[in-house]
């Protein structure tokens, strides 16, 4: 990290998830003073496996994390689409093919592993744990933050990276309705040894008429992370993504499916539940001395696997533009909003939803829909934007 000028602008980052830590690290490297406020008492990341598409891995590799990621993650060699009786509809090569096509690999990784790598790049002294933000105000000379324990502090600028239920977002957008997708997900981890019929270098998608199952290798191939997509359950206004699922519901959804599926379900234990929802894109991400980043700015459905990728792109762009002034926040927002809105809206109805038992070419459409995202290089786009200015 560079030495920081004590007169450099002080930036408060609310939220120490993947987006918040990526932003904090990028801003520290840019020479700004940064304080991260996290409501949880421990620095950890909930969740199971996740995708890092080439647009995300190229950023992380430039941060010096290539060796660590290639060790902890998996670079899938292929994606197989199967019917519920195990018949292979199509197999699409990945591995070297995708790395050559996009200039960086597609990796699958445990969320906790990526979170730890990003946390290691932010000094512990810069992170305040157990700091639950309840309100904030922006004025001409700074931002005031108030926390649930009564503590108050100030900063020159505020970045809300506090997730889809963001307190900072409410300051910008007020009360909002969630957009429920009509689907929910049951997800978890299974040791690879418990499903010997599955190759630990392959991603799998089983498609049925109503439900589907996506399985990816993580943890250097030692585990599989699964997501089962089902019709939504629970109350109509439920929007939790960290609830507890029912093993019986998971077993019933895949009763009679191929033995590889039933073996995975039997080994899954109690799954987590995620009610799939997003919000309408915002016309602005901030005002005055505050802005948003990651899920707080653009919560999106998981069907394009871009939640973390877009947050990492946000972090790189924010560090590029931020000079301590409110005007630099607006330049960041102007640069990012059109791109993230296109990704966010494209995730609705996208991904595996286009692959059906009678339409295996839907996988081709999925790849075409996301190819522009994977080719995107945020740092190259920043250079091009500066040249055009």
C-alpha positions in Angstrom: 0.0 0.0 0.0 1.2 3.6 -0.7 2.0 5.9 2.1 -1.1 8.1 2.7 -1.1 11.8 2.9 -2.8 12.8 6.2 -4.5 15.6 4.2 -5.9 13.1 1.6 -9.7 12.8 1.5 -11.2 10.4 4.0 -13.7 7.9 2.4 -16.1 5.8 4.5 -17.0 2.5 2.9 -20.1 0.9 4.4 -20.1 -2.8 4.0 -17.2 -5.3 4.1 -18.5 -7.8 1.6 -16.7 -8.5 -1.7 -17.6 -5.1 -3.2 -16.8 -3.1 -0.2 -13.4 -4.7 0.4 -12.5 -4.5 -3.3 -13.4 -0.8 -3.2 -11.5 -0.2 0.0 -8.4 -1.8 -1.4 -8.6 0.1 -4.7 -9.1 3.4 -2.9 -6.2 2.8 -0.5 -3.9 2.0 -3.5 -5.0 5.3 -5.0 -3.7 7.1 -2.0 -6.9 7.9 -0.2 -7.7 7.4 3.5 -10.3 4.7 4.0 -12.5 3.5 6.9 -14.6 0.4 6.3 -17.7 -0.1 8.5 -19.2 -3.6 8.7 -22.3 -4.4 10.8 -21.4 -8.0 11.5 -19.1 -8.7 14.5 -16.8 -10.8 12.4 -15.3 -10.3 9.0 -16.7 -13.2 7.0 -18.7 -13.8 3.8 -21.8 -16.0 3.8 -22.8 -18.1 0.9 -21.4 -21.1 -1.1 -19.8 -21.1 -4.5 -19.7 -18.4 -7.1 -18.7 -17.7 -10.7 -15.8 -15.4 -11.6 -16.3 -14.7 -15.3 -13.3 -13.4 -17.4 -14.4 -9.7 -16.8 -13.9 -10.3 -13.1 -10.8 -12.6 -13.1 -8.8 -10.1 -15.3 -9.3 -7.5 -12.6 -8.3 -9.8 -9.8 -5.2 -11.1 -11.7 -4.1 -7.5 -12.2 -4.3 -7.1 -8.4 -1.7 -9.9 -8.0 -4.2 -12.6 -7.0 -3.8 -14.9 -10.0 -1.6 -17.5 -8.3 -3.9 -17.6 -5.2 -7.0 -17.9 -7.2 -5.8 -20.6 -9.5 -4.9 -22.6 -6.4 -8.1 -22.1 -4.5 -10.6 -22.0 -7.4 -11.4 -24.3 -10.3 -11.1 -23.5 -14.0 -13.9 -25.7 -15.4 -13.0 -27.5 -18.6 -16.6 -27.9 -19.8 -20.3 -27.2 -19.1 -22.6 -30.2 -19.6 -26.4 -29.8 -19.9 -28.3 -33.0 -19.0 -31.9 -34.0 -18.7 -33.3 -35.3 -15.5 -32.7 -38.9 -16.5 -29.0 -38.1 -17.1 -29.0 -37.9 -20.9 -26.4 -35.3 -22.1 -28.0 -32.7 -24.3 -24.9 -30.8 -25.0 -21.3 -30.3 -23.7 -19.6 -27.0 -24.3 -15.8 -26.7 -23.9 -14.5 -24.0 -21.5 -11.0 -24.1 -20.0 -8.4 -23.0 -22.6 -11.1 -22.3 -25.1 -12.7 -19.6 -23.0 -9.4 -18.3 -21.7 -8.2 -17.7 -25.2 -11.5 -16.2 -26.4 -11.9 -13.7 -23.5 -8.3 -13.1 -22.5 -8.9 -14.4 -18.9 -10.3 -17.6 -17.5 -13.7 -18.4 -16.0 -13.2 -19.6 -12.5 -15.6 -21.1 -9.8 -14.7 -20.3 -6.2 -16.0 -20.4 -2.7 -17.2 -16.9 -1.8 -15.4 -17.1 1.5 -12.1 -17.8 -0.3 -12.4 -14.7 -2.5 -13.5 -12.6 0.5 -10.4 -13.7 2.4 -8.1 -12.7 -0.4 -9.7 -9.3 -0.7 -9.7 -8.8 3.1 -6.0 -9.5 3.3 -5.4 -6.5 1.1 -7.1 -4.1 3.5 -5.3 -3.3 6.8 -7.3 -4.6 9.8 -7.0 -1.2 11.4 -9.1 0.3 8.6 -12.1 -2.0 9.3 -14.6 -1.3 12.1 -16.7 -4.4 12.9 -20.1 -4.4 14.6 -20.8 -1.0 13.1 -24.4 -1.0 12.0 -25.2 2.1 10.1 -28.7 3.5 10.7 -28.6 6.9 9.0 -26.3 9.3 7.1 -26.5 12.9 6.0 -24.4 14.6 3.3 -23.6 18.3 3.5 -21.3 20.8 1.8 -18.3 19.9 4.0 -18.7 16.2 4.5 -20.9 13.2 5.5 -22.2 12.3 8.9 -22.7 8.6 9.8 -24.7 7.4 12.8 -24.6 3.8 14.1 -26.9 1.6 16.1 -24.7 1.8 19.2 -25.0 5.6 19.2 -21.6 6.2 17.8 -21.2 9.0 15.2 -18.4 9.8 12.8 -17.7 11.8 9.7 -16.0 11.5 6.4 -15.3 13.5 3.3 -17.1 11.0 1.1 -19.3 7.9 1.6 -19.6 4.7 -0.5 -22.6 2.5 0.2 -21.5 -1.1 -0.5 -23.9 -2.5 2.1 -25.8 -4.9 -0.2 -29.3 -5.2 -1.6 -30.9 -4.0 1.7 -28.6 -1.0 1.8 -29.2 1.8 4.3 -27.2 4.2 2.1 -29.4 3.3 -0.9 -32.5 4.3 1.1 -30.9 7.7 1.5 -30.7 8.0 -2.2 -33.9 6.3 -3.4 -36.3 6.2 -0.4 -38.6 3.3 0.0 -38.7 0.8 -2.9 -40.6 -2.2 -4.0 -38.6 -5.4 -4.6 -39.1 -7.1 -8.0 -39.8 -10.8 -7.2 -38.9 -13.2 -9.9 -41.3 -16.0 -9.0 -38.4 -18.3 -8.3 -36.3 -19.3 -5.3 -33.1 -21.2 -4.9 -31.9 -23.9 -2.5 -28.1 -24.0 -2.4 -25.3 -25.6 -0.5 -22.0 -27.5 -0.7 -21.3 -31.2 -1.1 -18.0 -33.0 -0.8 -16.9 -34.2 -4.2 -16.2 -37.7 -2.8 -19.9 -38.1 -2.1 -20.8 -37.8 -5.8 -18.1 -39.9 -7.6 -20.1 -39.8 -10.8 -19.3 -36.1 -11.3 -16.0 -34.9 -12.7 -14.4 -32.2 -10.4 -13.4 -30.1 -13.5 -16.9 -29.8 -15.0 -19.9 -27.6 -14.5 -23.3 -29.3 -14.8 -26.8 -28.2 -15.5 -29.8 -30.6 -15.2 -33.0 -29.2 -16.7 -36.5 -30.4 -16.0 -39.9 -28.9 -17.0 -40.2 -26.9 -13.7 -37.0 -27.2 -11.7 -33.4 -27.2 -12.6 -30.1 -27.9 -10.8 -26.8 -26.2 -11.4 -23.6 -27.7 -10.0 -20.1 -26.3 -10.1 -16.8 -27.5 -8.6 -15.1 -25.3 -6.1 -12.4 -25.5 -3.4 -9.8 -26.8 -5.9 -12.2 -29.5 -6.9 -12.8 -30.9 -3.4 -16.4 -29.7 -3.2 -19.4 -29.1 -5.4 -21.5 -26.0 -5.0 -25.1 -26.5 -6.1 -28.1 -24.2 -6.7 -31.5 -25.7 -7.2 -34.0 -23.3 -8.9 -37.6 -23.9 -8.0 -40.9 -22.0 -8.0 -40.9 -19.5 -5.2 -42.1 -20.6 -1.8 -43.0 -18.5 1.3 -45.0 -15.3 1.6 -45.4 -13.1 -1.5 -43.3 -10.3 -0.1 -40.4 -12.5 1.2 -37.0 -11.3 0.0 -34.5 -13.1 2.1 -31.4 -14.6 0.5 -30.0 -16.1 3.7 -32.9 -18.2 5.0 -32.8 -21.9 5.8 -34.2 -24.3 3.4 -35.9 -27.7 3.9 -34.0 -30.9 3.0 -37.3 -32.6 2.3 -38.3 -29.9 -0.2 -35.0 -30.4 -2.0 -35.4 -34.2 -2.0 -39.0 -34.0 -3.3 -38.0 -31.6 -6.1 -35.6 -34.1 -7.5 -37.3 -37.4 -6.6 -36.7 -39.9 -9.4 -34.0 -38.0 -11.2 -30.7 -39.5 -12.3 -28.6 -41.2 -9.6 -25.9 -38.4 -9.8 -28.6 -35.9 -8.8 -30.1 -38.0 -6.0 -26.7 -38.7 -4.6 -25.9 -35.0 -4.5 -29.2 -34.3 -2.8 -28.7 -37.0 -0.3 -25.3 -35.6 0.7 -26.4 -32.0 0.8 -27.6 -31.6 4.4 -29.7 -28.5 5.1 -29.7 -26.1 2.2 -29.8 -22.4 2.3 -32.8 -20.6 0.8 -32.6 -17.6 -1.5 -35.8 -15.9 -2.7 -34.7 -14.5 -6.1 -35.5 -10.8 -6.5 -34.0 -7.6 -7.6 -35.0 -3.9 -7.8 -35.6 -1.5 -10.7 -32.5 0.2 -11.9 -31.9 3.6 -10.3 -31.8 6.8 -12.3 -29.0 8.0 -9.9 -26.7 6.3 -7.5 -26.1 9.2 -5.2 -26.2 12.9 -4.4 -23.8 15.3 -2.7 -20.9 13.4 -1.1 -22.3 9.8 -1.3 -22.6 7.1 -3.9 -23.4 3.4 -4.2 -21.5 0.3 -5.3 -22.2 -3.3 -6.1 -25.5 -4.8 -4.9 -26.4 -1.6 -3.2 -26.4 0.2 -6.6 -27.6 -2.6 -8.8 -29.0 -5.8 -7.1 -29.4 -8.4 -9.8 -30.6 -11.9 -10.3 -27.9 -14.5 -10.4 -28.6 -15.9 -13.8 -25.6 -14.3 -15.5 -23.3 -14.9 -12.5 -22.3 -11.2 -12.4 -23.0 -10.0 -8.9 -19.3 -10.0 -7.8 -18.0 -9.2 -11.3 -20.0 -6.0 -11.5 -18.9 -5.0 -8.0 -15.3 -5.5 -8.9 -15.7 -3.4 -12.0 -17.4 -0.7 -9.9 -14.5 -0.7 -7.5 -11.9 -0.2 -10.3 -14.0 2.6 -11.8 -14.5 4.4 -8.5 -10.8 4.4 -7.7 -10.1 5.8 -11.2 -12.4 8.7 -10.9 -12.4 9.6 -7.2 -10.4 12.7 -6.4 -12.2 13.7 -3.1 -14.9 15.8 -4.7 -18.6 15.1 -5.2 -18.2 15.8 -8.9 -15.9 12.8 -9.2 -18.6 10.6 -7.7 -21.0 11.7 -10.4 -18.4 10.9 -13.1 -18.1 7.4 -11.7 -21.8 6.9 -11.7 -22.2 8.2 -15.3 -19.5 5.8 -16.4 -21.0 2.8 -14.8 -24.8 3.1 -14.7 -25.6 2.3 -18.4 -23.4 -0.8 -18.3 -24.7 -2.2 -15.0 -28.3 -1.5 -16.0 -27.8 -3.6 -19.2 -26.3 -6.4 -17.2 -29.0 -6.2 -14.4 -32.0 -6.3 -16.8 -30.4 -8.9 -19.0 -30.2 -11.3 -16.0 -34.0 -11.3 -15.9 -35.1 -14.3 -17.9 -31.5 -15.0 -18.8 -29.0 -17.8 -18.0 -30.2 -21.4 -17.4 -33.8 -20.3 -17.8 -33.3 -20.3 -21.6 -32.1 -24.0 -21.6 -35.0 -26.4 -21.7 -35.1 -30.2 -22.3 -36.4 -29.8 -25.8 -34.2 -26.8 -26.7 -30.5 -27.6 -26.0 -29.5 -24.8 -28.3 -30.6 -22.5 -25.5 -27.1 -22.9 -24.1 -25.7 -21.2 -27.3 -28.1 -18.3 -26.6 -26.9 -18.1 -23.0 -23.3 -17.8 -24.2 -24.2 -15.2 -26.8 -26.2 -13.2 -24.3 -23.2 -12.9 -21.9 -20.3 -12.9 -24.3 -20.2 -9.1 -24.4 -20.0 -9.0 -20.6 -17.1 -11.5 -20.5 -15.2 -9.5 -23.2 -15.6 -6.3 -21.3 -12.4 -4.9 -19.8 -13.3 -2.1 -17.4 -9.8 -0.7 -17.2 -9.5 -0.6 -21.0 -12.9 1.2 -21.1 -11.6 3.7 -18.6 -8.6 4.5 -20.7 -10.8 4.8 -23.8 -13.2 7.1 -21.9 -10.3 9.4 -20.8 -9.1 9.6 -24.4 -12.5 10.5 -25.7 -13.0 13.2 -23.0 
